[in-house]
């Protein structure tokens, strides 16, 4: 992958406001960092749907005091500053209340010749496995378990990294650790290391120790081959089974929604022309997005009217209204936008979207549908999977989603006034269609472990060869 491409991909997953430094490191005064921390806390209290929904105010106050005291130098780098805000935003254990990975600092570090840990890790059932190795050591290869790095156990390293990751549960934090990548987050939290002494355990149970060298960030990103989330849309056939991966329910393009709908229309037209009876829809490694996209897709195989929530509440605030006015000119305001602007700051209100109807009978797919999910199924993709499951439109295959379908969401962003660092915050609370408020992901009807980052596709193989192959007994 060319250097410009991996930088573009990384920046696309991070909220960027601070200009990239040209030849010099971005620095902020201690007073500005403290002022923005105070602004962050005050604004989260006012704009977050329920800042203390999972964690009480005493814990936030203690974290705020500790972070303020940690600002002891006259000036702090962009990385040092971002990490403090990351940690504070993550206190509440809300996946949609976050400060993103410090992509700008990482890119600047890469351009200075910086190095990272040479192993890509996946976290499954509390165990860390090598999924890709760039270490040049035949004993340190995919499938090997990592027990410790530089005499620190993996579990201890996770406990050090998790506080910088916003998520409702440790399972989701590990999913985000995979999403941002272990080498990147290890560097962000622990800094640059030239070598790593690692303790491993082979699939045969053999324990060994190895020394591996760090590799240049540029080499790592080139070999990595892109981000874990899928941006592309794909549609093709496995014999008589249609396979549709819709990609994220969002687009930076002005006509992105229209292009998405045209893609879905074309796919289902072809499916109907060919009289296909089996359809696989893939929501794995999906960032989610807007329900206008996902509802349009689901309407093609829904057999009754539907809605992606049982209850949907919003909280408006001064900072939300300011952002809303910037993004929605008065002449383009819809009822949703007007509701945000017309309610008082701090007011919580219920908002109802129209019920979605299936497409006309002559266009509707009436065959068998399986929907694939994994721990990298996020936000509206997880909510859509829950909708499909709750209404009985399809069966779900894969592993529990990292994100939860009853959640604080409907995210928006605002910049901190002194540093310009962007903060994401949830303004809404969504309850899945069946009314279940448990803090758990979407549980598949058929559970299949998805070994991420390797070259096998266990979930799709199971669906095609077990569920859709009548000669093979179902499990």
Secondary structure, DSSP 8 states (H G I E B T S, - for coil): --HHHHHHHHHHTS---S---SSS--EEEHHHHHHHHHHHHHHHHHHSTTTTSSS-HHHHHHHHHHHHHH--SSEEEHHHHHHHHHHHHHTT--TTSB----HHHHHHHHHTT-EE-SEEEEEETTEEEEEEE-S--TTS-TT-EEEEETTEEHHHHHHHHHTTS--SSHHHHHHHHHHH-HHHHHHHHH---SEEEEEEE-TT--EEEEEEE-EEHHHHHHHHTS-SS----EEEEETTEEEEE---B--SSTTHHHHHHHHHHHHHHHHHHTT--EEEEE-TTB--B-HHHHHHHHTTT-SS-B-S-SEEEEE--HHHHHHHHHHS-GGG--HHHHHHHHS-TT-EEE-----B----TTT---SEEEEEE-TTB-HHHHHHHHHHHHHTSSEEEES--SSBSSEEEEEEEEE-TTT--EEEEEEEEEE-TT----S-B---SEE----TTSS--HHHHHIIIIIS-TTS---
